[in-house]
Amino acid sequence: MKKILLFTLIMPYLAMGANAHPKANVGAISNSRLTRSDSKQATKTIETIKGTVKDASGQPLIGVNVQVKGTTRGSQTDVNGTFTVQASVGETLVISYIGYAKKEIIISSAAALNIVLAEDSKTLGEVVVTALGIKRSANSLTYASQQINSESINLVKTNNLMNSLSGKVAGLTISSSASGIGGSVKVNLRGSRSANGSNQPLYVVDGIPILNSANANGQPGNTYGGSPDGGDGISNLNPEDIASVSVLEGASAAALYGSQAQNGVILITTKKGKAGKAQINFTSGVTVDHAVSLPKFQNQYGQTAGMTSGDITSWGAPITNTTDNLKAFFQNGVNLTNSINLSAGNEAAQTFISYANTHATGIEPNNKLNRNNFSLHETAGFLNNKLTVDGNINYINQTINNSPNLGFYSNPITSLYMFPRGVDIQPYKDQYLFPDKTGYARQNWITNGAGDLHQDSPWWIINREPGIAQRNRILLSGSVKYEFNKWLNVQVRGNADRVTDDFEKDFYSGSNNVYDNRGNGFLALSNQTVTQKYGDAIVNFTVPLPHSDFKINGLVGTSITDIQTKGISYGGPLSTPDFFSAGNIIAALAGSPGNTTLNAIGKGGYPNITTPTFAISPAHSQLQAIFGSADFSYKDWAYLTVTGRNDWSSNLSFTNNFSYFYPSVGGSVILSKALHLPEVITYAKLRGSYAQVGNTIPPYLTNIQNTQGGDGSLIFTTTAAPNTLKPEKTNSYEAGADLRFFDSKVNLSFTFFKTNTLNQYVPVIPSSTSLVSTRYTNAGNIQNKGFEFVLGYDVFSNPDLSWNTSFNGSVIKNTIIDVDDKDGINSFDLHAGDNGYALRLVKGGSYGDLYARTLARDAQGRVILSGTGTATDPYTPTKTNDYQYVGNTNPKFQLGWSNTFTYKRFTLNVLVDGKFGGQVMSMTQGFLDWAGVSEASGQARQQGGVKVNGVNSTGQAVSTVNAQAWYSYIGNRDGVLGEYIYSATVVRLREAALGYTLPITNSAFKSIKLSLTGRNLFYFYKKAPYDPELTMGTGNTFSGIDLFGQPAVRSMGFNLNVTF
C-alpha cells in the first residue's frame, strides 16, 4: 500500500518531466540558442537567480512558470516551490500559474526571491460550467444558471446530497421519501410537466450523463405498499468529491443534452488535483437524528370493549394509565461519515484520490446504511499541453438493512400508531416471538393476525421480516482533448455507468397471511443490473477574425447513449419453513395452474404471493444524436447563441417519428459595457431565450408483443400503439436580468419563464368493437409559467467581521390547457383512486390536483346526516358519490434566506426557508381518528361529540354528532379524505452551522476547522400533522400523500475538517 501511495504521489512530477516544454531550461542557455533579444543582453552579466513561489497561505506552489520576459530563458518550480533561472540585473521575471494572478518582478540583485501569488478571483468568477461541461464566460450566458459550491453542499451533511440544495436554489423543489436513510428524493425544476414520463432532472457529472436508477423495488405502485423505497442513484455519490453543482433549469441551458434534459440538468463538477498543491484533506462528521413532527395521541380513553383481535380501536371507557408507545419503538439515528482525499500535481499532471465511508442508523431499529466510495481522478497534459487526457474512476458499495416499507402492509409504524391506548406495549416488545408455536401463533401481537390492515408487531417486522438491499456501482469516465491551435480543438469523451442491485426480503413463518398464507414463510428476491454507456465527440472552434469587434465560436458534435436493464425478480411461499433459498420456493401449488416458467412477467410484487412472481422485464434503449452550437459576440457586450440538436430514438422505432429536431436561440446584452450607466450600477445584463426540447417515450410501446403466461400459454395483447406516435416536446421561453450595484455589494438576478409541454403519450380506451383495450395517442398541453429571483447583499466586509445575506425565491403557476380534446378526454388519473383519493389531471386544473370524496352538503352548506340520532342509530355524515377537487400539492411560492457571518476565526451559517401555499393529505390522521387513538378523537369525546353544522333527514338542524360515529365514517380506508386536507405551508430553520478555524503556525497541519451543525432545527410555521415536505413516493403518483410514513427528523452534529 505504501508503494502504491508513493507512486501516486510522484506520478504528477514524473509527468511534469515527461511533458516539460523543450524550451523550459533550468540550466544555462547555450549561445547557439540565443534569440535576437538574448544577444542584446549578451553584454550583460547573466547570473543564477534563485527563488521560492508560495500561495497566500505560505504553501509552496509546484510547477509555476518562471520566464525571463522577452527571452526563451525560463524554469518551473520544483516540489518545494523553488526555482533557478539564468537572468541579468534589470531583466523582468514573469511568474504565471493557472488560477493565480500573473506577476512581474524586475531583478535588482542576485539575492534570492520570495514570491507570493494571489488567486485570480476575477478570472474564476467570470467562468461558468454549462451544458456538456463546457466552461463559458458568465457574460455570454443567455439563460439563468445558479451554482452551489462544495462548502455549501457539505456544510450540514445528509444521507442524500440533493437534500443539501433545499432552500438554496430558486425554482428548485425537493421532497424526500418518508422511508428514512437511503431513501430517494423528488427533485423538480420549474414545475412538473410530463403526465406519464419522468419529471426528474438529468444528472451530469463532469459533462457526462449518469444514471439515477432505483433498485427493482422502484417506487410504490399503490397505497397497500409492502415494499420499501428503491432509492436513487444521485444519493450514491460522495459529497466531498464535488467541487460545485450548477443548476441548469431552462430548456435553453439544457438543449444540447436533448431528450434526457427536458426537465433541466443538475450538473456536478468533481474535484481534481491542483497544480502545485500537494495536500491531504480529512473530514469527519457525526450527526444524531431525533424524530419530530409526530402524531398527537389522546390519553383519556382506552381499548374498545369486547375487541380482542383484528384492527382493535380505542373507543373504550375512560382511563388514567397511558404510556408513550412511540418512545418504546423509535430510537435516535446516528450518521457517521469519514472522508479522506489526496490531491497533488503540477501544470503537466494532477491527481485526486479519495475514499469515504458512511455508516448510518435510522430512527427505526435495525435500519442501517453502510456505504463506501472510492474515487481516482487523473488529469495530464502531453505534447506541450496540446493533448489533455482526463480519467475518473468511481466505485460505490452500499448496503441498506431493513429500509422501512411504505403503505399499510408490513409497516411497523401502522401497528405502532394504531396500538390501543392504555395498553402497555412493553410486553410485546420484550417478547414478540413464541418460538415453540407454529404459524401465526408464533407472533405475539394484540391483533392476532386479523383485521383489514393486516397489522404485525413492529418488533416482529423489524426482526422477522428483514430486508437487505445491496448495490455495487462502478462509474468510469474519460476524455481526450487535442488542441490543434488556438481556434480549433477536438474532444472525445465517454463513460460507462453500471449499477447492480440485489434485494432480499425474508418473511419468517408466523408473518401475516397476506404474505405467509401457507404458514412456512415467504421469500422475495431480485437482481437487477442497469448499464448506461455514453460517448460523444465534439469539435470546438473559434473563427479567426483579427482586428474585428466580432467574435464567433461554437461546436459541433455527436453522441450516443445506450441503456440496458436486465435481471430477475421472484418470490413465493416456502416449502421448508424458514429456509430462505430460491430452491425452496414452491413453483406451483396443487390445484392451481401456477407459474411454471420464468415468463410470468408482471409487477405483481410480493404481497400477491399465492404463486411466485417474476417482475423484471429486460429493456434496451438507445439514443443517437448530432448537435451544434454557435456563439456570436460584438465588443464583448452583445451575445447571440444558437443551438440545434437532432435525436434518433430506438423507443420510437416502428413509427414515422424516430428522428426529431429541436432548436434554441438566446441573446444577452451587457448594458454596463454598452452604455454609460449611473455609477451606482456596477453591472447590468439583460438576457432572453427560446428553446424546444424533445422527449422520447418508454421502450417497446410502439411494437407491443404477445407474451407467454406462467403456465406456458400464449397471452394475446389487446394494446395498440399506432405508428403515428411522436416524441413529447417542450417549448420554453425565458427572459431576465443580472444586476450588481454599489461596487458589487448588492446583486440581483431575476427570470420570467414559460414552458408548454405538448404531444404527451396518453392511454385511450377505444370502443369495444375495435377489439383494442388500450390505444396510445399524443395529446395534452401542460403549461408552467413563473418568476424566480436571487438577491444578495454584502452587508459589511472587513478582515475581522463580515456578513453576507441572500434571498432566493420562485413563483410557479401550472395549468392543464389540454388533456386530449381530439378524443373527447378532459381528465386523466395519475393515481387511479384506490383507498379514497386520486391525483388527477383535468383540463383547466393544475398538475398535482388532489381529488377525494367530501362531505355531502345541502344548498345551505350544511352536512347531510343519516341516522336518527339515537344511541343505537347515531347520526353519521354522508359523502359525495364522486371525487371532488380538494387541493393542489404544489407550493405557490418558495423562499430561501441564507446568512453567513464571520468574526475573526468564527463562521456562522444560517438558512431559513419556506414553502407557501398548496395542500397535502394525511391518510395517517384519518386512520388515527377512525381508530380513536388521535388527540382530536379524544377532545371530541370530552366536549360531548363533534361540533358540526348539520341537518338530518327531516330537515332538523344538528350541531353535535357522536365522535365514534363521525370518525368511524370519515376516517376509514374509503372514508371522507376531503376532511384530511391540510395546508402545506411550512417555514423552518433548515440549516445552521457554527465553525471555528484553529490558529496554526509551523505545523504539519495547514488548517483545522471544527463545526457544530444542525438541520431541520425547528418549525416557525407548520399546520399539517406531519412534515409536508415528506412524501410517500418520489414518482408522479404520491406527491403530498402521508400514509404511515416515517416521521421527519431533527439532526444535530459535529464536523471536523483537517488539511495537511
RODO-943379 format. One record per residue (C-alpha): x, y, z. Coordinates in steps of 0.001 Angstrom, whole numbers, padded with zeros to 6 digits, always signed. Each point is the difference from the previous one (the first is absolute). Example, Ala and Ser with C-alpha at 12.3 -4.5 7.8 and 13.67 -1.06 7.14 Angstrom:
RODO-943379
+012300-004500+007800/+001370+003440-000660/
***
This chain:
RODO-943379
+000000+000000+000000/+002849+002381+000833/+001606-000654-003385/-003284+000749-001761/-000415+003267+001888/+003591+000978-000708/-000442-000720-003695/-003209+002043-000059/+001710+002940+001653/+002969+000097-002361/-002010-000751-003166/-000909+003676-000657/+003631+001027+000300/+001143-002743-002362/-002626+001224-002429/+001291+003538+000458/+003431-001073-001114/-001344-002037-002899/-002110+002886-001228/+002191+002970+000792/+000246+002559-002736/+003242-000615-001950/+000866+003676+000404/-000536-000014+003770/+003639-000309+001033/+001269+000128+003543/+003624+000071-000996/+002014+002571-001914/-001188+000782-003517/+002619-000722-002649/+001029+002819-002323/-001320-001938-002981/-003527+000303+001409/+000090+003722+000733/-002688+002009-001748/+000459+003531-001269/-001315+001219+003323/+002530-002188+001804/+002915+001383-002002/-000844+003502+001093/+000460-001179+003558/+003170-001931-000734/+002175+002868+001074/-001635-000059+003425/+001057-002440+002684/-002423-002925+000196/-000301-001307+003507/-001789-002892+001709/-003121+001329+001639/-001713-002174+002591/-003333+000388+001694/-003095-001544+001556/-003643+000348-001061/-002788-000476+002544/-003717+000679+000260/-001613+002418+002436/-000102-002645+002734/+003741-000609-000273/-000225-003340-001777/+002485-000642-002807/-001372-000082-003538/+001317-002733-002266/+000439+000394-003757/-000264+003800-000128/+001326+001480-003245/+002858+002475+000548/+000985+001684-003237/+002484+002774-000794/-002102+002510-001885/+000848+000295-003686/+002264-003053+000003/-000257-003777-000200/+001705-000395+003368/-002228-001434+002638/-000622-002614+002628/-002660-001671+002163/-000224-000331+003747/+000736-003397+001523/-001794-001908+002773/+001242+002558+002541/-001164+002953-002064/+003576+001056-000795/+001434+000916-003379/+003277+000923-001641/+000210+002159-003098/+002755+001735-001940/-000585+003766-000161/+001677+003386+000203/-000626+002881+002364/-002629+002256-001547/-001835-002770-001796/-003583-000847+000892/-001262-003341+001239/-003559-000977-000967/-001548-002446+002492/-003201-001695-001202/-002134-002823+001309/-003467-001339-000697/-002593+001538+002307/+002365+002706+001279/+000611+003581-001029/+003078+000470-002198/+002852+001861+001644/+003015+001879-001424/+003166+000722+002022/+003009+002077-001092/+003270-001579+001105/+001963+002482+002054/+002678-002339+001342/+001038-003632+000126/-001632-000466+003392/-002542-002788+000430/-003577+000940-000768/-003042-000806+002170/-003093+000282-002191/-003638-000281+001084/-002748-000529-002579/-003597+000964+000654/-002985-001947-001340/-001601+001663-002991/-003517+000332+001380/-001067+002174-002913/+000817-002672-002548/-001631-002717+002072/-003182+001988+000427/-000446+000601-003727/-000019-003682-000948/-003155-002133+000258/-000342-003720-000675/-002794-000523-002541/-001514-002800-002102/+002390-002788-001057/+002342+001206+002750/+001172+002908-002151/+001385+002986+001868/-001325+003296-001279/+000133+003625+000944/-002883+000943+002273/-000552+003053-002202/-000868-002175-002988/-002704-002081+001704/-003466+000651-001381/-001832-001848+002768/-000108-000227+003789/+002545-002226+001705/+000681-000485+003697/+003072-001564+001574/+000535-001486+003442/+003540-000549+001239/+001424-002980+001851/+000028+001756+003365/-003738+000699-000162/-000754-003607-000998/+002035-001463+002857/-000904+002576+002626/-002592-002228+001681/+000291-003604-001101/-002973-002121-001096/-000430-003533-001349/-001010+001326-003420/+002035+002903-001347/-003022+001474-001834/-001546+000857+003363/+002920+002392+000445/-001406+002180-002805/-003379+000561+001693/-000666+003691+000471/+003127+001063-001894/-001111+000050-003646/-002854+002051-001454/-002551-002122-001837/+001225-003285+001491/-002478-002110+002003/+001274-002994+001970/-002196-002539+001779/+001440-002933+001912/-001464-003476+000152/-001425-000855+003430/+002139-003137+000041/+002929+001085+002125/+003681-000477-000751/+000830-001041-003530/-003319+001283-001320/-000417+001838-003272/-000809+003666-000581/-002351+001677-002433/+001754+002866-001773/-002026+002389-002098/+001169+003008-002012/-002602+002614-000930/-002975-002312+000479/-001218-003401-001188/-000831-000283-003675/-000162-003651-001095/-003134-002056+000658/+001450-003467-000545/+003718+000650-000254/+002539+000944+002631/+000063+003504+001446/+003451-000436+001520/+002968+001917-001437/+002971-001523-001773/+003078-000478+002186/+003317+000729-001659/+003484-000506+001456/+002865+001870-001664/-002081+000548-003115/-001119-003641-000387/-003494-001330+000935/-000289-002648+002729/-002764-002321+001179/-002426+000869+002775/-001591-003442+000194/-001682-001724+002929/+000231-003693+000750/-002722-002429-001118/-002374+001263+002730/-000268+003361-001734/-002720+002212+001418/-003299-001080+001625/-002692-000882-002509/-002914+000227+002416/-000858+000886+003587/+000018-003612+001169/+003776+000035-000212/+001970-002824+001513/+003264+000912-001684/+002622+002647+000825/+001156+002984-002017/+002476-001121-002657/+002365+002934+000560/+001626+002001-002770/+003355+000437-001684/+000916+003537+000958/+000139-000890+003698/+002884-002409-000704/+002496+002780-000714/+002504+001241+002571/-000755+003689+000699/+003646+000589+000945/+001014-000813-003597/-002155+002814-001366/+001559+003343-000867/-003230+001712-001059/-003560-000598-001168/-001495+002043-002842/-003762-000010-000346/-001091+000451-003617/-003746+000544+000279/-001141+001253-003384/-000254-001981-003211/+002524+002370-001602/+002605-000936+002582/-000553-003701-000592/-000802-000068-003727/+003287-001653-000963/-000787-003009+002200/-003187-000700-001909/-002849-002281+001063/+001518-000873+003343/+000121+003633+001101/-003604+001066-000570/-000379+000523+003750/+003276+001875+000470/+003485-001069+000991/+001860-000353+003289/+003584+000388-001175/+002599-001245+002471/+003661+000895-000324/+002318-002240+001992/+003242+000939+001660/+003319-000415-001766/+003560+000106+001145/+001317+003548+000156/+003243+000956-001598/+002562+000950+002588/-002111-000995+002964/+000897-003334+001523/-002345-000432+002912/-002127-002457+001939/-003481+000860+001213/-001798-001964+002675/-003575+000617+001079/-002002-001742+002670/-003578+000696+000928/-002512-001465+002379/-003674+000952+000207/-002731-001240+002297/-003572-000154-001329/-003037+000321+002229/-003571-000608-001176/-002159+003145-000134/-003422+001024-001283/-001584-003120+001437/-003772-000606+000172/-001848+001185+003081/-001806-002690+001975/-002787+000089+002572/+000640-001359+003498/-003535+000005+001415/-001719-003065-001515/+001058-003602-000330/-000531-003091-002086/-003482-000603-001420/-001875-002454+002188/-000306-003532-001342/+002663+000364-002722/+002715-002647+000376/+001234-000390-003567/+000062+001770-003337/+000397+003750-000392/-000580+000766+003674/-001170+003553+000609/-000003+002312+003029/-003630+001001+000429/-000092-001456+003508/-000575+001307+003492/+002005+002799+001625/+003497-000957+001205/+002717+001501+002144/+002914-002231-000970/+001790+000910-003222/+003453-000664-001373/+002071+001575-002751/-000123-002795-002546/+002078+001928-002531/+002852+000428+002456/+000073-003771+000441/+000672-000432-003721/+001801+002960-001527/+003677+000540+000702/+002470+002762-000776/+001575-000505-003391/+003743+000549-000433/+001888+000906-003159/+003783-000327+000037/+001903+001076-003113/+003769-000062-000456/+001711+001141-003169/+003604+000446-001039/+001413+001254-003269/+003451+000632-001392/+000708+002648-002604/+003314+000572-001744/+001306+001207-003318/+001667+002548-002191/-000949+001680-003240/+000707-003214-001908/-002002-002461+002114/-002328+000042+002964/-001279-002835+002192/-002959-000178+002344/-000705-003121+002086/-002745-000337+002582/-001716-002508+002250/-003104+000514+002101/-002001-002190+002344/-003526+000768+001136/-001564-002017+002790/-003482+000951+001098/-002718-001408+002188/-003587+001134-000373/-002577+000986+002580/-001606-003421-000524/+001982-002816+001644/+002045-002239-002313/-000158+002529-002838/+003627+000483-001038/+001979+001355-002924/+003649-000593-000781/+001600+001551-003062/+003577+000052-001293/+001149+002375-002738/+003315-000294-001835/+001055+002581-002578/+003058+000640-002176/+000132+003026-002284/+003076+000521-002176/+000676+002841-002416/+003121+000335-002131/+001299+002138-002836/+002242-001197-002808/+001688+001438-003071/+000508+003440+001504/-003479-000258+001505/-001637-000285-003397/-001319-003401+001022/-001993-000214+003240/-001063-003349+001415/-002462-000268+002877/-001186-003175+001711/-002256-000660+002956/-000815-003260+001780/-002697-000258+002654/-001031-003124+001866/-002907-000045+002434/-000976-002851+002273/-003166+000499+002023/-002069-002170+002314/-003340+001009+001537/-001570-002204+002637/-003706+000117+000775/-000989+003028-001991/-003516+000776+001283/-002911-001171-002107/-002445+002568-001325/-003786-000342+000127/-002274-002052+002234/+001569-003428-000060/+003148-001245+001716/+000509+003493+001380/+000931+000217+003691/-001311+003555+000246/-003523-001127-000927/-000108-002377+002951/+001809+002406+002328/-002320+002954-000612/-003192-002092+000052/+000842-001782+003252/-002898+000460+002487/+000450+002665+002628/+000447-001031+003630/+001524-003364-000892/+003610-000581+000980/+002007-000653-003171/+003179-001037+001826/-000873-003722+000353/-000451-000218-003768/+003409+001576-000447/+001679-002277+002537/-001445-003143-001576/-001192+000381-003572/+000610-003706-000790/-001352-003237+001466/+002658-002410-001284/-001847-003157+001006/-003120+000780-002019/-000700-000314-003707/-001606+002183-002651/-001311+003415+000918/-000199-001092+003642/+003776+000501+000125/-000538+003759-000076/-000921+001759+003216/-002229+002904-001022/-003298+001374+001149/-001794-000303-003370/+000616-003770-000210/+000523+000144-003759/-003478+001252-000855/-001308+003346-001226/-000296+001997-003178/+003427+001621+000404/+001788-003322+000651/+002048+001420+002831/+003122-001814+001197/+002007+000760+003109/+002479+002818-000676/+002743-002107+001581/-001001-003052-002026/+000282+002054-003194/+003457+001384+000756/+001372-003342+001224/-001947-002726-001838/-000736+001770-003288/+003513+001271-000735/+000995+001491-003328/+003429+000714-001424/+000786+002101-003066/+003541-000164-001387/+001349+002218-002732/+003285-000176-001871/+000622+002826-002416/+002955+000806-002174/+000185+003228-001938/+002818+000398-002528/+000465+003150-002033/+002739+001412-002147/+000721+002702-002523/+002733+000813-002488/+000337+003508-001358/+002453+001162-002633/+000600+003658-000742/+001130+000449-003617/+000404+003739+000486/-001566+002841+001926/-003188-000144-002042/-000632-003731-000443/-000097-003022+002310/-001613-003435-000036/-001279-001840+003061/-001139-003613+000331/-001679-001133+003218/-001747-003035+001353/-001240-001717+003098/-001402-003284+001200/-002329+000010+002995/-000894-003467+001252/-002326-000456+002975/-000652-003459+001409/-002673-000380+002688/-000816-003073+002048/-002994-000022+002310/-001298-002641+002371/-003015+000092+002281/-000647-002870+002426/-003387-000583+001618/+000367-002530+002782/-002679-002516+000828/-002493+001871+002147/-000169+003113-002190/-003391+001314-001015/-001906-002205-002429/+000068+002732-002632/+003557-001248-000548/+000151-003339+001782/-003233-001668-001065/+001478-003513+000325/+001574+000547+003392/+003545-000959-001021/+001320+003456-000826/+000524+001928-003206/+003077+001105-001948/+000321+002905-002438/+003182+000421-002058/+001079+002319-002779/+003140+000639-001970/+000152+002930-002387/+002833+001432-002060/-000309+003298-001831/+002833+001043-002299/+000289+003340-001741/+002685+000623-002594/+000528+003482-001318/+002388+001437-002539/+000387+003262-001858/+002387+001738-002346/+000085+003795-000085/+001864+002442-002205/+000411+003425+001614/+000952+002879-002249/+000591+003728-000043/-000188+001822-003305/+003140+002140-000375/-001064+003609-000445/+003131+002093+000594/-000515+003661+000818/-003774-000452+000101/-002560+000934+002610/-001837-003217-000757/+000769-003431+001391/-001433-003298-001163/+000474-003320+001704/-001939-003175+000359/-000041-003760-000119/-001336-002925-001960/-000280-003481+001395/-001632-003367+000109/-000974-002233+002902/-001445-003401+000779/-001715-001186+003185/-000689-003697+000478/-001942-001293+003030/-000663-003645+000797/-001961-001476+002889/-000037-003669+000808/-000666-002178+003000/-002516-002175+001705/-002391+000467+002892/-001772-002917+001526/-001675-001030+003195/-002372-002478+001502/-000965-002134+002983/+002562-002380+001452/-000145-003757+000054/+002239-000493+003026/-000808+002520+002760/+002430+002912+000330/+002543-001423-002472/+000650+003083-002093/+001365-001344-003251/-001230+000468-003563/-000123-003771-000351/-002444-000208+002900/-002630+002189-001699/-003055-001995-001031/-000213+000206-003794/-003692-000907-000198/-002754-000780+002443/-002148-003102-000273/-003365+000651-001619/+001119+003199-001773/+001711+000592-003365/+002834+001834+001801/+003020+001598-001566/+002239-002657-001448/+002166+002182-002263/+001988+003195+000405/-002251+001736-002520/-002652+000918+002560/+001177+003576-000141/-002003+002677+001747/+000310+002526+002776/-002051-002129+002356/+002403+000552+002840/+000437-002284+002938/-003206+000851+001866/-001794-002091-002649/+001543-003230+001135/-002227-002932-000805/+002534-000901-002706/+003462+001291-000911/+000331+003259-001907/+002643+001036-002505/+000041+003734-000452/+002970+001418-001923/-000421+000332-003750/+003229+000400-001951/+000258+003387-001701/+002409+001537-002467/-000196+003512-001405/+002372+002148-001979/+000128+003676-000850/+002239+001330-002758/+000461+003688-000691/+001813+002700-001881/+000107+003520+001380/+001562+003358-000522/+000315+003393+001609/+001176+003375-001273/+000821+003014+002163/+000289+003493-001431/+001203+003028+001917/+000593+003666-000718/+002503+002011+002044/-000567-002406+002889/-003310+001648+000870/-002477-001526-002439/-000393-003786-000277/-002092-002354-002110/-000088-003790+000443/-001680-002454-002376/-000196-003764+000571/-001531-002915-001839/-000266-003686+000753/-001431-003005-001809/-000750-003233+001840/-000666-003506-001241/-001777-002035+002674/-000334-003775-000082/-003108+000360+002179/-001758+001597-002978/+000865-002828-002358/-002907-001232-002141/-001283+003581-000216/+000550+002748-002522/+001464+002297+002658/+003095-001772+001350/+002054+003017-001158/-000793+003400+001458/+001703+003403+000005/-000218+002849+002462/+001697+003408+000083/+000748+002774+002468/+000990+003643-000322/+000988+002517+002645/+001514+003420+000375/+001526+002190+002685/+001160+003589+000222/+002445+001380+002564/-001498+003450+000478/+002762+001041+002378/+002502-000401-002847/-002158+001342-002807/-001275+003097+001814/+001167+002531+002559/-002182-000925+002948/-000188+001740+003362/+002960-000779+002216/-002239-001836+002443/-000515-002746-002636/+003123-002142-000067/-001288-002545-002475/-003187-000421-002019/-000923-002797-002370/-003239-000810-001798/-000605-003485-001427/-002688-001981-001739/-000367-003325-001747/-002324-002439-001747/+000552-003742-000150/-001761-003156-001048/+000908-003328+001580/-001288-003413-001024/-000585-003053+002152/-000393-003568-001123/-002539-002561+001246/+000563-003190+002050/+001599-002981-001764/-002096-002577-001871/-003129+002125-000009/-000083+000210-003800/+000247-003727-000693/-001859-001822+002775/+000408-003766-000177/-002020-002969+001157/+001410-001680+003105/+000156-003408+001602/-001947-000693+003167/+001388-001601+003113/-001449-003355-001013/+001466+000218-003491/-003161+001242-001721/+000027+002780-002591/-001424+003329+001161/-001197+002252-002800/+000500+003714+000487/-002949+002294-000573/+002009+003209+000373/+000797+001989-003134/+002385+002831-000755/-000295+001514-003486/+003046+000828-002086/-000950+003664+000249/+001256+000375+003601/+002263+003042+000329/+002539+001081+002604/-001118+002214+002839/+001161+003596-000499/+000425+002981+002293/+000088+003577-001252/+001751+002297+002445/+000322+003773+000235/+001917+001979+002581/+001171+003578+000505/+001865+001626+002843/+002762+002207+001260/+003165-000180+002109/+000833+003144+001922/+002653+001128+002457/+000015+003259+001943/+002265+002019+002272/+003282-001516-001141/-001595-003482-000095/-001107+000114+003632/-003573-000643-001120/-000874-002524-002705/-003368-000852-001505/-000980-002574-002606/-003552-000663-001094/-001632-002083-002700/-003468-000295-001493/-000707-003328-001687/-002711-001956-001765/-000020-003583-001258/-002610-001978-001919/+000365-003782-000225/-001837-001535-002936/-000473-003390-001684/-000119-001952+003245/-000777-003680-000442/-003445-000693+001446/-001855-003339+000298/-003442+000012-001598/-002688-002689+000345/-001584-000490-003462/-003445-001452-000705/-000404-003707+000678/-000575-000680-003703/+003650+000844-000694/+001130-003044+002027/+002663+002275+001512/+000057+000552+003768/+002417+002917+000050/+001388+002208-002738/+002756+002556+000487/-000199+003391-001614/+001746+003385+000138/-001905+002730+001778/+000163+002535+002793/+001368+003434+000695/+001388+000620+003490/+001191+003534+000675/+002304+001342+002695/+000690+003674+000340/+001612+001914+002787/+002610+002271+001426/+003174-000670+001963/+002593+002247+001566/+003251+000062+001954/+000893+003063+002099/+003297+000297+001875/+001554+002697+002156/+003426+000314+001604/-001202+001881+003040/+003535+000679+001149/+003350-001552-000663/+003314+000528+001730/+002807-002322+001144/-001505-000600+003441/-003737+000198-000572/-002238-000645-003008/-003616-000773-000730/-001441-001215-003274/-003715-000568-000421/-001933-001309-002990/-003552-000873-000973/-001263-002312-002699/-003607-000515-000930/-002354-001256-002682/-003663+000106-000983/-001285-002715-002347/-003501-000268-001494/-000928-003252-001714/-002975-000327-002346/-001365-003026-001851/-000993+001677-003258/-000967-003233-001711/-000166-003704+000856/-001276-001602-003225/-002659+002119-001645/+000091-001896-003279/-001106-003211+001735/-002461+001747+002282/+002142-000598+003104/+000214+002834+002519/+001501-001810+002997/+002704-002536+000668/+000847-001740+003279/+003632-000148+001097/-001193-002058+002979/-003102-002010-000770/-001855+000613+003242/+000483-003042+002229/-000578+000577+003711/-002008+003160-000341/+001918+002545-002081/+001395+000738-003456/+002686+002231-001500/-001660+001255-003152/+000883+002133-003006/-003108+001946-001003/-000287+002541-002771/+000195+003429+001613/+001520-001449+003177/+003618-000438+001080/+002523-002771+000305/-000233-001380+003527/-003761+000514+000437/-001407-002233+002742/-003464-001509-000250/-001866-001808+002776/-003462-000542+001338/-001325+002871+002069/-002875+000412+002410/-003360+000233-001731/-001650+003359+000696/-003341+001585-000707/-000597+003293-001769/+000745+001878+003231/+003368-001688+000426/-001146-002231+002851/+001351-003536+000353/-002689-002513-000921/-000285-002603+002742/-001502-003476-000035/-001380-001844+003031/-002446+001072+002665/+002396+001270+002625/-000725-002743+002511/+002545-002119+001844/-000725-002968-002249/-000302+002071-003190/+002240+003034+000451/+000362+002734-002539/+002720-000665-002571/+001113+002304-002787/-000533-000792-003668/+002496+000470-002804/-000025+000934-003644/-000265-002804-002516/+002814+001365-002146/+003405+001358+000833/+000164+003757+000391/+002930+002397-000341/+001491+000520+003461/+003361+001699-000621/+003298+000079-001838/+003212-001457+001365/+002413+002552-001487/+001147+003120+001875/-000987+003321-001507/+003116+001795+001204/+003392-001072+001324/+002527+002125+001848/+003456-000655+001389/+002013+002386+002165/+003644-000791+000700/+002445+001925+002153/+003736-000349+000488/+001693+001804+002892/+003745-000023+000647/+001762+001377+003030/+003718-000538-000005/+000288-003799+000043/-003699-000671+000595/-002539-000652-002758/-003770-000273+000418/-002267-001198-002819/-003787+000121+000359/-002596-001047-002575/-003728+000609+000418/-002373-001101-002708/-003707-000241-000578/-002513-001518-002375/-003231+001948-000129/-003386-001177-001226/-001121-003370-001254/-001757-002835+001822/+000917-003485+001164/-002048-003019+001056/+000643-001967+003187/-001555-003436-000277/+001894-000788+003192/-002058+002542+001918/-003174-001455-001466/+000829-003479+001247/+001016+001280+003435/-003341+001788+000281/-001832-003123-001184/+001780-002116+002637/-000738+002513+002754/+003668+000420+000946/+000467+003568-001252/-000037+003099+002154/-002897+001357-002080/-002151-003043+000712/+000659+000344+003740/-000803+003719+000044/-003244-000645-001874/-001121-002504+002617/+000872+002374+002815/-002145+002748-001493/-002938-002346-000501/+000456-000704-003701/+001152+001572-003257/-001374+003489-000529/-001534+000265-003478/-002351+002122-002054/-002233-002892-001032/-003507-000893-001001/-001839-003318+000424/-002371-001728-002387/-002994+001969+001354/+001677+003365-000598/+000748+000561+003691/+003268+001776+000817/+002608-002091+001813/+002996+001526+001800/+001639-003031+001645/+000744-003497-001278/+001279-002940+002024/+003804-000025-000348/+000311-003718-000672/-002739+000064-002628/+001531+003032-001687/+003623-001135-000130/-000805-003644-000736/-001704+001217-003156/+002334+002696-001299/+003349-001462+001036/+000006-003520-001374/+001608-001319-003174/-002850+001102-002234/-001090+002879+002172/-000208+003729-000591/+003625+000922-000639/-001060+003498-000979/-000107+000599+003765/+003712-000777+000263/+001380+002734-002207/+002498+002320+001686/+002015+003051-000913/+003376-000935-001467/+001528+003304+001131/+003088-000589+002093/+002774+002361+001126/+003009-001475+001746/+003538+000577+001152/+001446-002268-002667/+003698+000149+000851/+002352+001564+002517/+003731-000466+000400/+002436+001674+002370/+003649-000544-000931/+003347+000936+001470/+003347-000161-001801/+002878-000690+002351/+003044+002286-000156/+002905-002103-001309/+003606+001000-000550/+003068-002089-000838/-001937-003241-000034/-000575-002962-002279/-003644+001070+000014/-000976+002683-002491/-003405+000555+001540/-002376-001501+002564/-003649+001000+000169/-002587-001156+002536/-003725+000491-000574/-003247-000541+001858/-002831-000669-002445/-003752-000358+000004/-002687-000787-002568/-003760+000413+000203/+000495+001511+003432/-003510+001328+000458/-003114+001135-001816/-000991+003645+000017/-003327-000939-001602/-001662-003356-000735/-003673-000955+000119/+000054-003504-001458/+000178-002928+002468/+003245-001127-001664/+002844+001621-001910/-001623+000819-003371/+003362-000181-001765/+000022-003775+000458/-001803-002124-002554/-001024-003639-000318/+001665-000281-003414/+002304+002079-002162/-001699-000875-003303/-003021+001767-001493/-002725-001766+001981/+000517+000630+003730/+000945+003652+000339/-001477+001539+003126/-001238-003311+001437/+000701-001109+003573/-000730-003653+000754/+001807-001311+003066/+003285+001394-001244/+003054+000385+002164/-000081+003339+001847/+002361+002861-000699/+003196+000267+002019/+001940+002779+001675/+003746-000416-000492/+002797+001395+002134/+003646-000800-000421/+003670+000806-000074/+002463+000304-002906/+003788-000089-000067/+001950+001189-003053/+003764-000424-000072/+002389+000922-002802/+003579-001252-000017/
***
